[in-house]
Every structure is written in C-alpha cells, then in structure tokens.
C-alpha cells in the first residue's frame, strides 16, 4: 500500500469512527495493520494524533497551549485509576506527547504498547482513533456554531 493509499484509509477510518461505524473503522485499521510494519504503524498513529491535535486546537481556540512558547498539553486524571487501563493510557499519553511535539516520548509510549502484546497494541491504536474521533466531532460542532 502506498503512503497516499494509507492516508486515504486513515481518513476513511477516522470518518467511520466519527459517524459511529466502529466495525468499519476497525476493519480499516486492521487493513492498515496487515499491510504495515511497526514503523508504518507508528506513522499511522502520528497521522491519527495529528487529527486529534488539530481538533484540540479548535476546541481550545486561543487558550490552546503552544509548546513553541513553553506551554504544554497535560493529562488531567479526573477519576482515580482512569489511566490504569494500558489501552486508554497509551491512547491518551501518545496523543498528549504528540501534541507537545515530543516525538521521543510518543515513540516510547508506542514501543511500550507494542511490547505489551498484540491485544494491547491493537486496542490501543483503536482507542486512539476513537478518542480522536470524539475530539474531531466536538471540534466540528464548535465550528458549526460559529
């Protein structure tokens, strides 16, 4: 699969997740996974996270942190144990590291999920997609209100 084809599959998967078609989104992510090595899947995660970063900037507007100015996106755990689940922890921490421009930390979270085994890794990538779809839907609603 070419990079352009992979990008189209990622867009389709995000679109399916945004409309609540989880089965189609999962099928598309599985298609990417079967045709990708670990390095390409890291790129897939980066592409998904980029969509999440754009959505967060829309949601936060002028209040969005700017890592170039020393600001940082942070995780605020609202419930005890919310990040104890390795799948959710990967998705959240990977996205935040990406948003902060910290590719070393993002890659470390990716490698940890990969080393945790196929179930954690696959579910982690799917959770990242689900989380970003939720952010993209929220951003779209805000844009429609303007």
C-alpha atoms as one frame of an Amber mdcrd trajectory, in Angstrom:
protein
   0.000   0.000   0.000   1.393   3.390  -0.954   1.634   6.222   1.560  -1.175
   8.017  -0.278  -3.398   4.942  -0.095  -2.607   4.532   3.605  -3.503   8.188
   4.220  -6.841   7.639   2.492  -7.547   4.568   4.624  -6.709   6.566   7.769
  -9.118   9.344   6.695 -11.816   6.757   5.966 -11.254   5.069   9.346 -11.493
   8.398  11.163 -14.641   9.277   9.222 -16.197   5.928  10.081 -15.329   6.368
  13.762 -16.766   9.904  13.740 -20.095   8.606  12.430 -20.181   5.759  14.932
 -19.399   2.971  12.455 -16.966   1.169  14.717 -16.959  -2.026  12.683 -15.884
  -0.222   9.520 -13.267   1.779  11.433 -11.871  -1.418  12.986 -11.811  -3.167
   9.602  -9.881  -0.265   8.071  -7.381  -0.153  10.931  -6.958  -3.932  10.603
  -6.320  -3.471   6.878  -3.600  -0.953   7.678  -2.093  -3.226  10.290  -1.938
  -6.227   7.961  -0.148  -4.169   5.325   2.233  -2.368   7.689   5.329  -2.971
   9.724   5.956  -1.349  13.118   7.473   1.796  11.578   4.500   2.378   9.298
   2.047   1.819  12.159   3.900   4.481  14.134   3.251   6.758  11.170  -0.417
   5.746  11.230  -0.585   6.681  14.918   1.119  10.007  14.162  -1.445  10.728
  11.433  -4.329   9.939  13.781  -2.741  12.065  16.517  -2.309  14.980  14.083
  -6.059  14.969  13.504  -6.529  14.969  17.275  -4.111  17.856  17.693  -5.979
  19.907  15.099  -9.274  19.149  16.835  -7.889  20.120  20.250  -6.645  23.445
  18.859 -10.137  24.130  17.501 -11.753  23.168  20.814  -9.415  25.307  22.917
  -9.055  28.182  20.455  -6.815  30.959  21.768  -6.458  29.128  25.091  -4.697
  26.163  23.433  -1.202  25.554  24.811   1.629  26.427  22.446   4.649  24.177
  23.076   6.785  26.560  20.970   6.178  29.169  23.707   6.923  26.781  26.565
   3.293  25.779  27.135   2.331  22.125  27.319  -0.712  19.958  26.894  -1.223
  17.886  30.051  -3.338  14.964  31.178  -5.739  15.727  33.978  -6.919  12.495
  35.532 -10.433  13.261  36.717 -11.072   9.867  38.269  -8.642   7.744  40.273
  -7.400   4.905  38.118  -8.615   6.386  34.844  -5.230   5.741  33.251  -4.662
   2.337  34.865  -6.015   0.664  31.727  -2.980   0.224  29.447  -5.098   0.708
  26.320  -6.514   4.070  27.432  -3.178   5.085  28.926  -1.424   4.508  25.602
  -4.020   6.428  23.594  -4.057   9.397  25.960  -0.333   9.618  26.621   0.599
   9.130  22.971  -1.778  11.906  21.893  -0.525  14.325  24.547   3.126  13.631
  23.719   2.390  14.172  20.031   0.537  17.424  20.725   3.542  18.646  22.705
   5.831  17.878  19.787   7.622  15.252  21.880   8.217  12.502  19.338  10.672
  10.728  21.658   8.014  10.333  24.366   5.335   9.471  21.790   7.563   6.776
  20.329   8.325   5.438  23.808   4.584   5.063  24.502   4.174   3.403  21.111
   7.021   0.960  21.804   5.591   0.145  25.237   2.185  -0.653  23.715   3.859
  -2.745  21.020   5.846  -4.676  23.641   2.715  -5.216  25.768   1.436  -7.596
  23.109  -0.888  -7.630  20.134  -4.105  -7.196  22.109  -2.949  -4.076  23.963
  -1.354  -2.674  20.828  -4.346  -3.207  18.508  -6.847  -1.995  21.090  -4.581
   0.976  21.878  -4.486   2.094  18.244  -8.262   1.671  18.025  -8.712   3.648
  21.263  -6.537   6.427  19.857  -8.790   6.516  16.799 -11.944   6.552  18.955
 -10.596   9.346  21.181  -9.566  11.442  18.184 -12.949  10.863  16.515 -14.627
  12.227  19.644 -12.374  15.279  19.602 -12.988  15.794  15.888 -16.748  15.625
  16.435 -16.517  18.183  19.239 -14.391  20.483  17.056 -16.823  20.130  14.169
 -19.745  21.079  16.430 -17.871  24.163  17.640 -17.048  25.199  14.077 -20.713
  24.838  13.082 -21.770  27.115  15.954 -19.537  29.924  14.715
